[in-house]
């Protein structure tokens, strides 16, 4: 099931209320930091079964290893601000 919530981005109060009430998860760092949960998993995207299976197949190819280097490079350049790995 795909979920999207509209927020009035012209209202500072609406954005503060949304972010302060949004679920957060622990990042596993020793200093107790958290990050916003986005449910960015294939099974939460809303794909049809065939599309989901093909997406999993793509993750199981050699391209995934090549993408891994790009993700690691991005993580490094951004000092880990936008990527979380367990």
N, C-alpha and C positions, 0 to 999 in steps of 0.2 A: 504494500500500500504506500503510495506516494503522499507525502505530507508537505504542505506549504502554508505558512501563516503570513498574511499581509500585515505589515507594520507601517504606521504613518511616520515616514522618515523625515517629515517636516516638523515633527513634534519631538523635541528633546525628551520631554517627560514620557512619551509613549516608548521611545527607544530605551530609556533608562529602565522603565518598568519591565519591558520584554527581556532585556539582558540580565537584570537582577533576579528575575524569576526563572530564567532558563536553566535547565539541568546542566550541571557540570560534573566531570569525572576526574578522579585523581590521575595525574600524568605519570605517577610512579617515581617521581623525583624525590630525593630525600628531604627537600625543603618544603614539601607539602603543597606544591603548586597544583592547580587544576586547569582544565580547559573546557570550552563549550562542547557539548555533545552534538553531533550532526547526523548520526545514524548513516554515515557514508559507507554502507556495506552493500554489496551487490543485491542481496536478498531484500533490501529495503528500498531499492531504486524504483521498483514498479515495472520491471521488465516481464515480458511473457516468458514462460518456461524455456522455450527454445532459445530466446535471446540471452537469458541468464546462463544457460548451458554453454552457449558460444562464448560468452564473456569469461566464464571459468576456464574454458579451453584456451582462450587467449592468455590468461594468467599463467597457464601451464606450458607456455612455449619459451623458446630461447629469447624472444623479445622482452620478456619480463626481466631477465637478467640485464639486458641493455638499458631498460627503463630504470632499473634499480640504481645504476650509476648516475643517471640524471636526477633522480630523487635525492640521492645522497649529496650530490653537488648543490642542489637547491637548499637542502637542509643546512649544509655547511655555510653557504653564502648568507642565509637568513638567520644564522645563529640558532637554529632549531625553533624559531618562533611559529612556524606554520605547519610543522610536521611532527607527528608523534609516533614513536615506535616503542613497542614493549620489548 
